């Protein structure tokens, strides 16, 4: 899949917003009151980067500043998957977040923008749940990105 970058490029990373609970709360806040669709899409990409940074830092690495296909988000996923094949389970989730960013920012007045933003919110939430689950259960993602081991433990 080729990612198209609009006139606007994804934002540079912000300071850490404070763990997965805070990240989920921010995603929920965007879902309930998105404001400008383009700004919300930018924020979701930034949040996606922060989620992947948490994974990379937990592995004792420094997150890259480079971009892949115009997105730092994709470069961070690539770094996070190095040496951890099961982390590739979220590759398409990361790409889908970039895809929705492009759809929203290239044509914010499109009739489907509201739907696209809802999907971007769901994708960002999925990425957050996957990565936070992966940090709890090492094998998560080996067969699919289901959180069954977490649900079985009552978490």
DSSP file (Angstrom, degrees, kcal/mol; ACC not computed):
  #  RESIDUE AA STRUCTURE BP1 BP2  ACC     N-H-->O    O-->H-N    N-H-->O    O-->H-N    TCO  KAPPA ALPHA  PHI   PSI    X-CA   Y-CA   Z-CA
    1    1 A X              0   0    0      0, 0.0     2,-0.5     0, 0.0     0, 0.0   0.000 360.0 360.0 360.0 134.0    0.0    0.0    0.0
    2    2 A X        -     0   0    0      2,-0.0     2,-0.5     0, 0.0    67,-0.0  -0.815 360.0-143.1 -96.3 133.9    1.3    3.4   -0.9
    3    3 A X        -     0   0    0     -2,-0.5     2,-0.5    66,-0.0    96,-0.1  -0.842  11.4-150.6 -97.9 130.0    0.8    6.2    1.6
    4    4 A X        -     0   0    0     -2,-0.5     2,-0.5    94,-0.1    66,-0.0  -0.852   5.5-148.5-101.9 132.6    0.0    9.6    0.1
    5    5 A X        -     0   0    0     -2,-0.5     4,-0.1     1,-0.0    65,-0.0  -0.876  10.8-149.4-103.3 130.7    1.0   12.7    2.0
    6    6 A X        -     0   0    0      2,-0.5   100,-0.1    -2,-0.5    -1,-0.0  -0.061  44.4 -79.1 -80.8-170.4   -1.1   15.8    1.6
    7    7 A X  S    S+     0   0    0     98,-0.2     2,-0.5    99,-0.1    -1,-0.1   0.801 121.2  66.6 -61.0 -28.0    0.1   19.4    1.8
    8    8 A X  S    S-     0   0    0     97,-0.1    -2,-0.5     3,-0.0     2,-0.3  -0.817  77.2-153.6 -96.1 130.4    0.1   18.9    5.6
    9    9 A X        -     0   0    0     -2,-0.5    62,-0.1     1,-0.1    -2,-0.0  -0.717  33.3 -85.6-100.9 157.3    2.6   16.4    7.0
   10   10 A X        -     0   0    0     60,-0.4    -1,-0.1    -2,-0.3    32,-0.1  -0.190  55.9 -98.5 -57.2 152.4    2.0   14.5   10.3
   11   11 A X        -     0   0    0     31,-0.2    61,-0.2     1,-0.1     2,-0.1  -0.239  33.1-104.4 -72.2 159.5    3.1   16.4   13.4
   12   12 A X        -     0   0    0      1,-0.1    -1,-0.1    60,-0.0    34,-0.1  -0.478  56.6 -79.4 -74.4 155.8    6.4   15.9   15.2
   13   13 A X        -     0   0    0     -2,-0.1    -1,-0.1     1,-0.1     2,-0.1  -0.235  44.4-144.4 -63.1 145.2    6.1   14.0   18.5
   14   14 A X        -     0   0    0      1,-0.2     3,-0.1    32,-0.1    -1,-0.1  -0.390  37.2 -73.6 -93.2 177.8    4.8   15.7   21.6
   15   15 A X        -     0   0    0      1,-0.1    -1,-0.2    -2,-0.1    35,-0.1  -0.390  69.8 -77.1 -67.0 153.8    6.0   15.2   25.1
   16   16 A X        -     0   0    0      1,-0.1    -1,-0.1    -3,-0.1    -3,-0.0  -0.272  37.2-150.3 -54.3 132.6    4.8   11.9   26.7
   17   17 A X        -     0   0    0     -3,-0.1    -1,-0.1    30,-0.1    -2,-0.0   0.386  52.9 -86.6 -94.1   5.2    1.1   12.2   27.7
   18   18 A X     >  -     0   0    0      4,-0.1     4,-0.7     3,-0.0     3,-0.1   0.940  68.9 -50.6 103.4  54.0    1.4    9.8   30.6
   19   19 A X  H  > S-     0   0    0      1,-0.2     4,-2.0     2,-0.2     5,-0.1   0.049  76.5 -60.6  81.8 172.6    1.0    6.1   30.0
   20   20 A X  H  > S+     0   0    0      1,-0.2     4,-2.9     2,-0.2     5,-0.2   0.825 128.8  56.3 -68.2 -33.7   -1.7    3.9   28.4
   21   21 A X  H  > S+     0   0    0      2,-0.2     4,-2.2     1,-0.2    -1,-0.2   0.933 111.3  44.6 -63.1 -43.7   -4.6    5.0   30.6
   22   22 A X  H  X S+     0   0    0     -4,-0.7     4,-2.1     2,-0.2    -2,-0.2   0.875 112.6  52.2 -67.2 -36.9   -3.9    8.6   29.7
   23   23 A X  H  X S+     0   0    0     -4,-2.0     4,-2.4     2,-0.2    -2,-0.2   0.940 110.2  47.7 -64.7 -46.7   -3.5    7.7   26.1
   24   24 A X  H  X S+     0   0    0     -4,-2.9     4,-2.6     1,-0.2    -2,-0.2   0.900 110.8  52.3 -60.2 -40.3   -6.9    5.9   26.1
   25   25 A X  H  X S+     0   0    0     -4,-2.2     4,-2.1    -5,-0.2    -1,-0.2   0.892 109.3  49.4 -63.5 -39.3   -8.5    8.9   27.8
   26   26 A X  H  X S+     0   0    0     -4,-2.1     4,-2.2     2,-0.2    -2,-0.2   0.908 110.7  49.6 -67.1 -41.1   -7.2   11.2   25.2
   27   27 A X  H  X S+     0   0    0     -4,-2.4     4,-2.3     1,-0.2    -2,-0.2   0.925 111.4  49.6 -62.0 -43.9   -8.5    9.0   22.4
   28   28 A X  H  X S+     0   0    0     -4,-2.6     4,-2.1     1,-0.2    -2,-0.2   0.881 108.6  53.2 -62.0 -38.2  -11.9    8.9   24.1
   29   29 A X  H  X S+     0   0    0     -4,-2.1     4,-2.0     1,-0.2    -1,-0.2   0.898 109.1  48.5 -64.6 -40.1  -11.8   12.7   24.4
   30   30 A X  H  < S+     0   0    0     -4,-2.2    -2,-0.2     1,-0.2    -1,-0.2   0.901 110.2  53.0 -64.8 -39.7  -11.2   13.0   20.7
   31   31 A X  H  < S+     0   0    0     -4,-2.3     3,-0.4     1,-0.2    -2,-0.2   0.896 114.8  40.1 -62.2 -40.4  -14.0   10.6   20.0
   32   32 A X  H  < S+     0   0    0     -4,-2.1    -1,-0.2     1,-0.2    -2,-0.2   0.763 136.2  14.0 -84.0 -24.8  -16.5   12.6   22.0
   33   33 A X     <  +     0   0    0     -4,-2.0    -1,-0.2    -5,-0.2    -2,-0.2  -0.543  67.3 166.1-149.4  77.7  -15.4   16.0   20.9
   34   34 A X        -     0   0    0     -3,-0.4     6,-0.2     1,-0.2     2,-0.2   0.745  17.8-172.3 -71.6 -23.2  -13.1   15.9   17.9
   35   35 A X        +     0   0    0      4,-0.1     2,-0.2     5,-0.1    -1,-0.2  -0.485  66.3  18.3  64.6-136.7  -13.3   19.6   16.9
   36   36 A X  S  > S-     0   0    0     -2,-0.2     4,-2.6     1,-0.1     5,-0.2  -0.487  74.7-142.4 -66.5 129.2  -11.5   20.1   13.6
   37   37 A X  H  > S+     0   0    0     -2,-0.2     4,-2.5     1,-0.2     5,-0.2   0.898 100.8  50.7 -61.2 -41.5  -11.3   16.7   11.8
   38   38 A X  H  > S+     0   0    0      2,-0.2     4,-2.2     1,-0.2    -1,-0.2   0.915 112.1  46.6 -65.1 -42.0   -7.8   17.5   10.4
   39   39 A X  H  > S+     0   0    0      2,-0.2     4,-2.5     1,-0.2    -2,-0.2   0.903 112.4  50.7 -65.4 -40.5   -6.5   18.5   13.9
   40   40 A X  H  X S+     0   0    0     -4,-2.6     4,-2.4     2,-0.2    -2,-0.2   0.906 109.7  50.5 -63.4 -41.4   -8.1   15.4   15.4
   41   41 A X  H  X S+     0   0    0     -4,-2.5     4,-1.9     2,-0.2    -1,-0.2   0.907 110.4  49.5 -63.2 -41.6   -6.4   13.2   12.7
   42   42 A X  H  X S+     0   0    0     -4,-2.2     4,-2.3     1,-0.2   -31,-0.2   0.924 110.9  50.0 -60.9 -44.4   -3.1   14.9   13.4
   43   43 A X  H  X S+     0   0    0     -4,-2.5     4,-2.7     1,-0.2    -2,-0.2   0.889 108.1  53.1 -63.1 -39.7   -3.5   14.3   17.1
   44   44 A X  H  X S+     0   0    0     -4,-2.4     4,-2.4     2,-0.2    -1,-0.2   0.880 108.7  49.5 -65.2 -37.3   -4.4   10.6   16.5
   45   45 A X  H  X S+     0   0    0     -4,-1.9     4,-2.2     2,-0.2    -2,-0.2   0.920 111.6  49.3 -65.7 -42.7   -1.2   10.1   14.5
   46   46 A X  H  X S+     0   0    0     -4,-2.3     4,-2.3     2,-0.2    -2,-0.2   0.914 111.1  49.4 -61.1 -43.3    0.8   11.8   17.3
   47   47 A X  H  X S+     0   0    0     -4,-2.7     4,-2.4     1,-0.2    -1,-0.2   0.906 108.1  54.0 -62.8 -41.7   -0.9    9.5   19.8
   48   48 A X  H  X S+     0   0    0     -4,-2.4     4,-2.1     1,-0.2    -1,-0.2   0.900 108.5  49.6 -58.0 -41.2    0.0    6.5   17.6
   49   49 A X  H  X S+     0   0    0     -4,-2.2     4,-2.6     1,-0.2    -2,-0.2   0.918 109.7  50.9 -63.0 -43.4    3.6    7.6   17.7
   50   50 A X  H  X S+     0   0    0     -4,-2.3     4,-2.0     2,-0.2    -2,-0.2   0.879 107.9  53.0 -63.6 -37.7    3.5    7.9   21.5
   51   51 A X  H  X S+     0   0    0     -4,-2.4     4,-1.5     2,-0.2    -1,-0.2   0.942 112.2  44.3 -61.1 -47.8    2.1    4.4   21.8
   52   52 A X  H  X S+     0   0    0     -4,-2.1     4,-2.5     1,-0.2    -2,-0.2   0.854 108.8  57.6 -67.9 -34.2    4.9    3.0   19.7
   53   53 A X  H  X S+     0   0    0     -4,-2.6     4,-3.0     1,-0.2     5,-0.3   0.897 102.5  55.3 -60.8 -39.3    7.5    5.0   21.6
   54   54 A X  H  X S+     0   0    0     -4,-2.0     4,-2.0     1,-0.2    -1,-0.2   0.925 109.8  46.4 -58.5 -44.8    6.2    3.4   24.8
   55   55 A X  H  X S+     0   0    0     -4,-1.5     4,-1.0     2,-0.2    -2,-0.2   0.930 114.5  46.6 -62.7 -47.4    6.9    0.0   23.3
   56   56 A X  H ><>S+     0   0    0     -4,-2.5     5,-2.0     1,-0.2     3,-0.5   0.913 112.8  48.6 -65.3 -44.1   10.3    0.9   22.0
   57   57 A X  H ><5S+     0   0    0     -4,-3.0     3,-1.8     1,-0.2    -1,-0.2   0.866 106.3  57.7 -64.2 -35.9   11.4    2.6   25.3
   58   58 A X  H 3<5S+     0   0    0     -4,-2.0    -1,-0.2     1,-0.3    -2,-0.2   0.775 102.7  55.4 -65.2 -24.8   10.3   -0.5   27.2
   59   59 A X  T <<5S-     0   0    0     -4,-1.0    -1,-0.3    -3,-0.5    -2,-0.2   0.406 123.4-108.0 -85.9   1.8   12.7   -2.5   25.0
   60   60 A X  T < 5S+     0   0    0     -3,-1.8     2,-0.3     1,-0.3    -3,-0.2   0.703  79.6 122.3  81.5  20.1   15.5   -0.2   26.1
   61   61 A X      < -     0   0    0     -5,-2.0     2,-0.5     3,-0.0    -1,-0.3  -0.731  64.3-117.6-111.9 161.8   15.8    1.6   22.8
   62   62 A X        -     0   0    0     -2,-0.3    -9,-0.0    -3,-0.1     2,-0.0  -0.873  38.3-113.7 -94.9 128.1   15.6    5.2   21.8
   63   63 A X        -     0   0    0     -2,-0.5    13,-0.1   -10,-0.1   -10,-0.1  -0.331  33.7-113.5 -61.7 140.1   12.7    5.9   19.3
   64   64 A X        -     0   0    0      1,-0.1    -1,-0.1    11,-0.1    12,-0.1  -0.311  12.6-153.3 -70.3 156.4   13.9    6.9   15.8
   65   65 A X        +     0   0    0      2,-0.1    -1,-0.1    10,-0.1   -52,-0.1   0.438  63.9 103.9-104.3  -5.9   13.2   10.4   14.5
   66   66 A X        -     0   0    0      6,-0.1     2,-0.3     9,-0.1     9,-0.2  -0.167  63.8-130.3 -73.5 169.7   13.2    9.3   10.8
   67   67 A X        -     0   0    0      8,-0.1     2,-0.4     7,-0.1     5,-0.3  -0.873   8.6-156.7-118.3 153.8   10.2    8.7    8.6
   68   68 A X  B >  S-A   71   0A   0      3,-2.5     3,-2.1    -2,-0.3     6,-0.3  -1.000  84.0  -8.5-127.1 128.8    9.1    5.9    6.4
   69   69 A X  T 3  S-     0   0    0     -2,-0.4    -1,-0.1     1,-0.3     3,-0.1   0.821 133.6 -53.8  54.0  32.1    6.8    6.6    3.5
   70   70 A X  T 3  S+     0   0    0      1,-0.2   -60,-0.4   -65,-0.0     2,-0.4   0.477 120.7  98.0  86.0   3.0    6.3   10.1    4.9
   71   71 A X  B <>  -A   68   0A   0     -3,-2.1    -3,-2.5     1,-0.1     4,-1.3  -0.984  56.0-160.5-130.5 129.5    5.3    9.0    8.5
   72   72 A X  H  > S+     0   0    0     -2,-0.4     4,-2.9    -5,-0.3     5,-0.2   0.837  97.2  67.6 -66.2 -33.8    7.4    8.7   11.6
   73   73 A X  H  > S+     0   0    0      1,-0.2     4,-1.9     2,-0.2    -1,-0.2   0.898 101.4  45.0 -51.2 -46.8    4.5    6.4   12.8
   74   74 A X  H  > S+     0   0    0     -6,-0.3     4,-2.2     2,-0.2    -1,-0.2   0.877 112.0  51.6 -70.0 -38.2    5.5    3.8   10.2
   75   75 A X  H  X S+     0   0    0     -4,-1.3     4,-2.3    -7,-0.2    -2,-0.2   0.899 109.1  51.3 -64.7 -39.6    9.2    4.1   11.0
   76   76 A X  H  X S+     0   0    0     -4,-2.9     4,-2.7     2,-0.2    -2,-0.2   0.900 109.0  50.4 -64.9 -40.1    8.5    3.6   14.7
   77   77 A X  H  X S+     0   0    0     -4,-1.9     4,-1.9    -5,-0.2    -2,-0.2   0.938 109.3  51.2 -62.4 -44.1    6.5    0.4   13.9
   78   78 A X  H  X S+     0   0    0     -4,-2.2     4,-0.9     1,-0.2    -2,-0.2   0.921 112.1  46.6 -58.7 -44.2    9.4   -0.9   11.8
   79   79 A X  H >< S+     0   0    0     -4,-2.3     3,-0.7     1,-0.2    -1,-0.2   0.916 112.1  51.0 -63.2 -43.0   11.8   -0.2   14.7
   80   80 A X  H 3< S+     0   0    0     -4,-2.7    -1,-0.2     1,-0.2    -2,-0.2   0.767 108.7  51.1 -67.6 -26.0    9.4   -1.8   17.2
   81   81 A X  H >< S+     0   0    0     -4,-1.9     3,-2.5    -5,-0.2     2,-0.2   0.649  79.5 115.3 -86.4 -15.5    9.0   -5.0   15.1
   82   82 A X  T << S-     0   0    0     -4,-0.9    -3,-0.0    -3,-0.7    -4,-0.0  -0.377  95.4  -1.1 -58.9 118.3   12.7   -5.6   14.7
   83   83 A X  T 3  S+     0   0    0     -2,-0.2    -1,-0.3     1,-0.0     2,-0.2   0.497 121.1  84.5  80.3   3.8   13.5   -8.8   16.5
   84   84 A X    X   +     0   0    0     -3,-2.5     3,-2.2     1,-0.1     4,-0.4  -0.663  52.0 178.6-137.7  77.7    9.9   -9.3   17.6
   85   85 A X  G >  S+     0   0    0      1,-0.3     3,-1.6    -2,-0.2     4,-0.2   0.803  78.6  62.4 -55.2 -33.3    7.9  -10.9   14.8
   86   86 A X  G >  S+     0   0    0      1,-0.3     3,-1.4     2,-0.2    -1,-0.3   0.719  89.8  70.1 -68.1 -17.3    4.7  -11.0   16.7
   87   87 A X  G X  S+     0   0    0     -3,-2.2     3,-1.7     1,-0.3    -1,-0.3   0.705  79.6  77.5 -70.7 -18.2    4.7   -7.2   16.8
   88   88 A X  G X  S+     0   0    0     -3,-1.6     3,-1.9    -4,-0.4     4,-0.4   0.640  70.4  85.8 -64.6 -12.3    4.0   -7.2   13.1
   89   89 A X  G <  S+     0   0    0     -3,-1.4    -1,-0.3     1,-0.3     4,-0.2   0.768  91.7  46.2 -59.8 -23.7    0.4   -8.1   14.0
   90   90 A X  G <> S+     0   0    0     -3,-1.7     4,-2.3     1,-0.2    -1,-0.3   0.336  82.3 100.8-101.0   8.2   -0.2   -4.3   14.4
   91   91 A X  H <> S+     0   0    0     -3,-1.9     4,-2.3     1,-0.2     5,-0.2   0.935  85.6  44.4 -57.0 -48.7    1.5   -3.3   11.1
   92   92 A X  H  > S+     0   0    0     -4,-0.4     4,-2.4     1,-0.2    -1,-0.2   0.810 109.3  57.6 -69.7 -27.8   -1.7   -2.9    9.2
   93   93 A X  H  > S+     0   0    0     -4,-0.2     4,-1.9     2,-0.2    -1,-0.2   0.930 108.5  46.3 -63.6 -45.3   -3.2   -1.0   12.2
   94   94 A X  H  X S+     0   0    0     -4,-2.3     4,-1.9     1,-0.2    -2,-0.2   0.927 114.0  47.8 -62.2 -46.2   -0.4    1.5   11.9
   95   95 A X  H  X S+     0   0    0     -4,-2.3     4,-2.4     1,-0.2    -1,-0.2   0.867 109.2  54.1 -64.6 -36.0   -0.8    1.8    8.2
   96   96 A X  H  X S+     0   0    0     -4,-2.4     4,-2.6     2,-0.2    -1,-0.2   0.876 105.5  52.8 -67.1 -36.4   -4.5    2.2    8.5
   97   97 A X  H  X S+     0   0    0     -4,-1.9     4,-2.1     2,-0.2    -1,-0.2   0.920 111.2  46.8 -63.4 -42.5   -4.0    5.1   10.9
   98   98 A X  H  X S+     0   0    0     -4,-1.9     4,-2.3     2,-0.2    -2,-0.2   0.896 111.2  53.0 -63.6 -39.9   -1.8    6.8    8.3
   99   99 A X  H  X S+     0   0    0     -4,-2.4     4,-2.6     2,-0.2    -2,-0.2   0.929 110.0  45.9 -61.4 -47.7   -4.4    6.0    5.6
  100  100 A X  H  X S+     0   0    0     -4,-2.6     4,-2.5     2,-0.2     5,-0.2   0.872 109.5  55.9 -66.6 -36.0   -7.2    7.7    7.6
  101  101 A X  H  X S+     0   0    0     -4,-2.1     4,-2.8    -5,-0.2     5,-0.3   0.953 110.0  46.2 -56.4 -49.3   -4.9   10.6    8.3
  102  102 A X  H  X S+     0   0    0     -4,-2.3     4,-2.4     1,-0.2     5,-0.3   0.929 111.9  50.1 -61.0 -46.5   -4.4   11.0    4.6
  103  103 A X  H  X S+     0   0    0     -4,-2.6     4,-1.1     1,-0.2    -1,-0.2   0.920 115.9  42.5 -57.9 -44.4   -8.1   10.7    3.7
  104  104 A X  H  < S+     0   0    0     -4,-2.5    -2,-0.2     1,-0.2    -1,-0.2   0.927 118.5  41.6 -71.4 -46.0   -9.1   13.3    6.3
  105  105 A X  H  < S+     0   0    0     -4,-2.8     3,-0.4    -5,-0.2    -2,-0.2   0.783 110.7  55.7 -78.6 -26.0   -6.4   15.9    5.7
  106  106 A X  H  < S+     0   0    0     -4,-2.4    -1,-0.2    -5,-0.3    -2,-0.2   0.823 130.5  10.4 -73.6 -29.5   -6.5   15.7    1.9
  107  107 A X    ><  +     0   0    0     -4,-1.1     3,-2.0    -5,-0.3    -1,-0.2  -0.516  66.9 169.6-148.8  74.4  -10.2   16.4    1.8
  108  108 A X  T 3  S+     0   0    0     -3,-0.4   -71,-0.1     1,-0.3    -3,-0.1   0.711  80.4  56.4 -63.1 -19.7  -11.5   17.6    5.2
  109  109 A X  T 3  S+     0   0    0      4,-0.1    -1,-0.3     3,-0.0    -5,-0.1   0.363  76.9 127.0 -93.8   6.9  -14.9   18.6    3.7
  110  110 A X  S X  S-     0   0    0     -3,-2.0     3,-2.0    -6,-0.2     4,-0.3  -0.339  70.8-121.4 -61.3 142.7  -15.5   15.2    2.2
  111  111 A X  T 3  S+     0   0    0      1,-0.3     3,-0.3     2,-0.1     4,-0.2   0.745 111.9  52.9 -59.8 -22.5  -19.0   13.8    3.1
  112  112 A X  T 3> S+     0   0    0      1,-0.2     4,-2.8     2,-0.1    -1,-0.3   0.343  76.5 104.0 -94.1   7.0  -17.3   10.8    4.7
  113  113 A X  H <> S+     0   0    0     -3,-2.0     4,-2.5     1,-0.2     5,-0.2   0.897  79.1  51.0 -58.6 -43.1  -14.9   12.7    6.9
  114  114 A X  H  > S+     0   0    0     -3,-0.3     4,-2.1    -4,-0.3    -1,-0.2   0.923 113.3  45.5 -61.3 -43.6  -16.9   12.1   10.1
  115  115 A X  H  > S+     0   0    0     -4,-0.2     4,-2.3     2,-0.2    -2,-0.2   0.908 112.2  51.9 -64.5 -42.6  -17.0    8.4    9.4
  116  116 A X  H  X S+     0   0    0     -4,-2.8     4,-2.4     1,-0.2    -2,-0.2   0.884 109.2  50.2 -62.6 -38.9  -13.3    8.4    8.6
  117  117 A X  H  X S+     0   0    0     -4,-2.5     4,-2.4    -5,-0.2    -1,-0.2   0.903 108.1  52.3 -67.5 -40.5  -12.5   10.1   11.8
  118  118 A X  H  X S+     0   0    0     -4,-2.1     4,-2.2     1,-0.2    -2,-0.2   0.919 111.2  48.1 -59.7 -42.1  -14.6    7.6   13.8
  119  119 A X  H  X S+     0   0    0     -4,-2.3     4,-2.6     2,-0.2    -2,-0.2   0.907 109.4  52.2 -64.9 -41.3  -12.6    4.8   12.1
  120  120 A X  H  X S+     0   0    0     -4,-2.4     4,-2.6     1,-0.2    -1,-0.2   0.893 108.9  51.2 -61.6 -39.4   -9.3    6.6   12.9
  121  121 A X  H  X S+     0   0    0     -4,-2.4     4,-2.4     2,-0.2    -1,-0.2   0.933 111.0  47.7 -62.1 -46.0  -10.3    6.8   16.5
  122  122 A X  H  X S+     0   0    0     -4,-2.2     4,-2.4     1,-0.2    -2,-0.2   0.892 112.1  49.9 -63.1 -39.3  -11.1    3.1   16.6
  123  123 A X  H  X S+     0   0    0     -4,-2.6     4,-2.5     2,-0.2    -1,-0.2   0.919 110.7  48.9 -66.0 -43.8   -7.8    2.2   14.9
  124  124 A X  H  X S+     0   0    0     -4,-2.6     4,-2.3     2,-0.2    -2,-0.2   0.910 112.3  49.0 -62.0 -41.4   -5.8    4.4   17.4
  125  125 A X  H  X S+     0   0    0     -4,-2.4     4,-2.7     2,-0.2    -2,-0.2   0.913 109.8  51.8 -64.1 -42.2   -7.6    2.7   20.3
  126  126 A X  H  X S+     0   0    0     -4,-2.4     4,-2.7     2,-0.2    -2,-0.2   0.917 109.4  49.9 -60.3 -44.0   -6.9   -0.7   18.8
  127  127 A X  H  X S+     0   0    0     -4,-2.5     4,-2.7     2,-0.2     5,-0.3   0.920 111.1  49.5 -60.9 -44.0   -3.2    0.1   18.5
  128  128 A X  H  X S+     0   0    0     -4,-2.3     4,-2.6     1,-0.2     5,-0.3   0.930 113.1  45.9 -60.8 -46.8   -3.2    1.3   22.2
  129  129 A X  H  X S+     0   0    0     -4,-2.7     4,-2.1     2,-0.2    -2,-0.2   0.896 113.8  49.2 -65.4 -40.1   -4.9   -1.9   23.4
  130  130 A X  H  X S+     0   0    0     -4,-2.7     4,-2.9    -5,-0.2    -2,-0.2   0.960 114.7  42.7 -63.9 -51.0   -2.6   -4.1   21.3
  131  131 A X  H  X S+     0   0    0     -4,-2.7     4,-1.9     2,-0.2    -2,-0.2   0.914 115.4  48.5 -66.3 -42.6    0.6   -2.5   22.5
  132  132 A X  H  X S+     0   0    0     -4,-2.6     4,-0.6    -5,-0.3    -1,-0.2   0.903 115.2  46.5 -64.2 -37.8   -0.4   -2.2   26.1
  133  133 A X  H >X S+     0   0    0     -4,-2.1     4,-2.9    -5,-0.3     3,-0.8   0.884 108.6  55.2 -67.2 -39.1   -1.5   -5.9   26.0
  134  134 A X  H 3< S+     0   0    0     -4,-2.9    -1,-0.2     1,-0.3    -2,-0.2   0.840 103.4  55.4 -63.1 -33.4    1.7   -6.9   24.2
  135  135 A X  H 3< S+     0   0    0     -4,-1.9    -1,-0.3     1,-0.2    -2,-0.2   0.725 115.1  39.7 -72.9 -19.6    3.7   -5.3   27.1
  136  136 A X  H << S+     0   0    0     -3,-0.8     2,-0.5    -4,-0.6    -2,-0.2   0.802 123.9  35.8 -93.8 -35.8    1.7   -7.6   29.5
  137  137 A X    ><  -     0   0    0     -4,-2.9     3,-1.9     1,-0.1    -1,-0.3  -0.932  68.8-158.9-126.0 105.4    1.7  -10.8   27.4
  138  138 A X  T 3  S+     0   0    0     -2,-0.5    -1,-0.1     1,-0.3   -52,-0.1   0.813  90.1  50.5 -55.8 -36.7    4.8  -11.4   25.4
  139  139 A X  T >  S+     0   0    0      2,-0.1     3,-2.2     3,-0.0    -1,-0.3   0.492  76.4 128.1 -84.4  -2.3    3.1  -13.8   22.9
  140  140 A X  T <  S+     0   0    0     -3,-1.9   -51,-0.1     1,-0.3     5,-0.1  -0.313  73.1  26.7 -56.6 129.3    0.2  -11.5   22.1
  141  141 A X  T 3  S+     0   0    0      3,-0.8    -1,-0.3     5,-0.3     4,-0.1   0.353  83.4 113.8 100.1  -5.1   -0.1  -11.2   18.4
  142  142 A X  S <  S+     0   0    0     -3,-2.2    -2,-0.1     1,-0.1     3,-0.1   0.858  98.3  13.2 -68.7 -32.6    1.5  -14.5   17.4
  143  143 A X  S    S-     0   0    0      1,-0.6     2,-0.3    -4,-0.3    -1,-0.1   0.717 140.7 -32.5-111.1 -33.6   -1.7  -15.8   16.0
  144  144 A X        -     0   0    0      2,-0.2    -3,-0.8   -58,-0.0    -1,-0.6  -0.936  66.9 -90.3-168.3-178.6   -3.8  -12.6   15.8
  145  145 A X  S    S+     0   0    0     -2,-0.3     2,-0.1   -56,-0.2    -5,-0.1   0.177  74.5 136.7 -94.1  21.0   -4.1   -9.4   17.7
  146  146 A X        -     0   0    0      1,-0.1    -5,-0.3     3,-0.0     3,-0.3  -0.371  51.6-146.1 -65.5 143.5   -6.8  -10.8   19.9
  147  147 A X    >>  +     0   0    0      1,-0.2     4,-2.2     2,-0.1     3,-0.9   0.029  55.7 130.5 -97.5  26.9   -6.5  -10.0   23.6
  148  148 A X  H 3>  +     0   0    0      1,-0.3     4,-2.7     2,-0.2     5,-0.2   0.867  67.5  55.8 -50.7 -45.1   -7.9  -13.3   24.7
  149  149 A X  H 3> S+     0   0    0     -3,-0.3     4,-1.0     1,-0.2    -1,-0.3   0.882 110.9  46.0 -58.9 -34.6   -5.1  -14.0   27.2
  150  150 A X  H <4>S+     0   0    0     -3,-0.9     5,-2.2     2,-0.2     3,-0.3   0.909 113.0  48.3 -72.1 -41.6   -5.8  -10.7   28.9
  151  151 A X  H ><5S+     0   0    0     -4,-2.2     3,-1.3     1,-0.2    -2,-0.2   0.860 107.2  56.6 -66.6 -34.7   -9.6  -11.3   29.0
  152  152 A X  H 3<5S+     0   0    0     -4,-2.7    -1,-0.2     1,-0.3    -2,-0.2   0.816 105.3  51.7 -65.7 -30.4   -9.1  -14.8   30.3
  153  153 A X  T 3<5S-     0   0    0     -4,-1.0    -1,-0.3    -3,-0.3    -2,-0.2   0.405 118.9-111.9 -86.5   2.7   -7.1  -13.4   33.3
  154  154 A X  T < 5       0   0    0     -3,-1.3    -3,-0.2    -4,-0.2    -2,-0.1   0.668 360.0 360.0  78.2  16.1  -10.0  -10.9   34.0
  155  155 A X      <       0   0    0     -5,-2.2    -4,-0.2    -6,-0.2    -5,-0.1   0.447 360.0 360.0 -91.6 360.0   -7.9   -7.9   33.0
